[in-house]
């Protein structure tokens, strides 16, 4: 098979992942976070299907004193992703930061923030609610997969929700760093790779009713570092699954991607 043929197949696989996976998962990939919350890659996750649910339930979670991250059903580039925490002056106020580039921390009334979220419930819209991860400053690990095998990693300091340095104004929070790409053999990511391939993917397939052959040709799962265990080992929390706009990806993914694409075209 020529390089040109491989290029065409790779471009097709990246641009049209929807032809290679059940449409329900494509349109509901953020809801996967909620559906798989008991699998071990994230917990304390909630789903709001109406603005009323958000108004009634969010204050009950904020009163626990820990920040939350709210994500709209669809969107990218940080649009519709908010860090929300209780305000020291009472439950009628919240402190929020939008993950959209250029945003700064704001102090709003709860009702004003809810008004900003109203549009997220249009049509089939909904909001996912996750705990904020305090180890966010250590970056996000992106696992690139061809079907059910990890074929490379990305590591990026996704600083959109970073707090500013102590004593600095909210506007001085750091900007995002570059995403660096690594082969699937990177030693310190092997525990995550093993857990994803051997435990979490089979469990996800069972929960969602997805056959291994229905997994995308190329996709990725993003993880943040969770709290360390008592013995000092890392834990990982699923941040998001992406089944479109996956490019760019590590060079090491090209060969398995071409093989899997050719296999699908022949089937």
Secondary structure, DSSP 8 states (H G I E B T S, - for coil): --HHHHHHHHHHHHHTGGGGS-HHHHHTTTTHHHHTTTSSS--S-EEE-SHHHHHHHHHHHHTTS--EEEEESS--TTTTEEEEEEETTEEEEEEEEE-STT---EEEEHHHHHHHHGGGGSTT--EEEEE--GGGGG-EEEEEEETTEEEEEEEE--GGG----TTS-GGG------EEEE-TT-GGGHHHHHHIIIIIHHHHHHHHT--GGGS-SSEEEEEEEE---TTS--EEEEEEEESSS--S--TTHHHHHHHHHHHHHH-
